[in-house]
């Protein structure tokens, strides 16, 4: 009679069930993803680099889902980053968190200097440095085709967007706001 096959060797990553080795992916924390860095968002404002005191300036950021291949715990992985929140810092001490990066006034079908979900009205003239931080939700695929969510967020910031806030006074224009509701200041 032949000798029975030796039992599989088990460790913390591989379990043994019925003579089969079962691989269990390791738990991943957000700090484990330090080597995986999502791209910084694009960031702009309307009107370009200028704002009028007391009137909304529109800020727009863009970030997309990203897949980054690499190695984690000596295993090949793909890390997926999905934008979960946009935190706008306007440079005057105020900020706003949005679920989207916003959109331009023409895309929204709005006139210039009208409020948007990501706009900000500055209270004082001066020069400000605005920025946006995208909070990415992360998940990992260890090659199984299944994504495992990682608790927490990875932040990517685009900063240093210079905004000059000026004060304006009324002036003669071609048409009134009733005649041209999309005109400057309407």
VEXLUM-503690 format. One record per residue (C-alpha): y, z, x. Coordinates in steps of 0.02 Angstrom, whole numbers, plus 50000, padded with zeros to 5 digits. Each point is the difference from the previous one (the first is absolute). Layout:
REM VEXLUM-503690
YZX ...
END
This chain:
REM VEXLUM-503690
500005000050000 501684995150073 501315013350035 501385001549867 501664991750040 501295011950072 501355005849878 501674991250021 501285009450102 501455005549890 501775004450049 501665002649910 500304981449971 498224994449958 498955008649870 498144998149971 499254996249831 498204995149972 499784993650178 501584989249986 501595003250095 501525001149887 501714997750079 501465009749928 501754994850055 500985014250079 501445008449908 501674992650052 501685008950001 501714992050010 500215006450178 498424990550050 500954983949962 501345003050133 499444984550097 500194988949845 501834995949966 500594990149849 501444987950027 501765005849965 500754993849838 501394987249990 501645007349940 501644992649939 501455003849884 501204990749886 501344995750035 499444997350180 500525015350101 501505004049890 500215011749853 501465004349888 500415018549978 499455005849827 499034983949961 498124997550018 499344991650156 498254993149975 498665004150129 498384989950010 498455003550105 498394990250011 498295005850058 498284992949963 498205005850004 499314999350178 498244999850071 499825005650181 498334998750092 499555012250137 498845013950050 499905017649931 498745013250057 499154986250102 499714989649842 500824983349959 501155002349849 501354991649899 501445010949945 500964994549845 501815005449974 500754997849826 501855003749966 500065015149885 501855004950005 501654994550074 501215013550056 501774993450020 501185010050113 501784994249974 500775008050154 501175011649905 498735013949973 499294993149839 498334991449972 498954992849860 498134997449982 499364984849907 498294992949962 500654982850051 501124993050134 501224993449872 500624982249976 501584989950028 501324998649865 499624981449970 498135003749985 500385013749873 501214988649908 501405012550028 501814998050055 500565006650168 500485018450009 498905004949852 498785014650015 498184996850044 498505011450027 500395000350187 501914998850003 501225013150061 501865002749974 500885007650151 501345013049965 501004997750161 500564985750111 499204999050171 498534993450099 498245005649953 498264996750071 498764997149857 498114999850018 498424998849898 498335008650025 498454992649921 498635012549962 498344991150016 498405006149916 498544997150118 498164996349974 498614995850122 498514988049993 498615003850124 499264982749973 499155004249836 501224990149892 500565016149916 501705008150026 500105018850028 501715007349962 500795010950132 501035014649933 501854999550048 501194986250051 500504990350155 501874996550013 500854984750073 501904999650014 501274986150019 501675007450046 501704997150072 500624988449863 501895001150019 501025001349840 501894999750005 500735007949843 501724993549956 501245003549863 500654985849894 501484997949887 500174988149855 500544982350036 500264984049906 498394990649960 499604983149924 499285007249839 499865016749914 498375009449984 499914994349819 500114981950056 498835002350150 498915015649977 499134996450166 501614999150098 500485012250139 500265017649936 499344996249825 
END
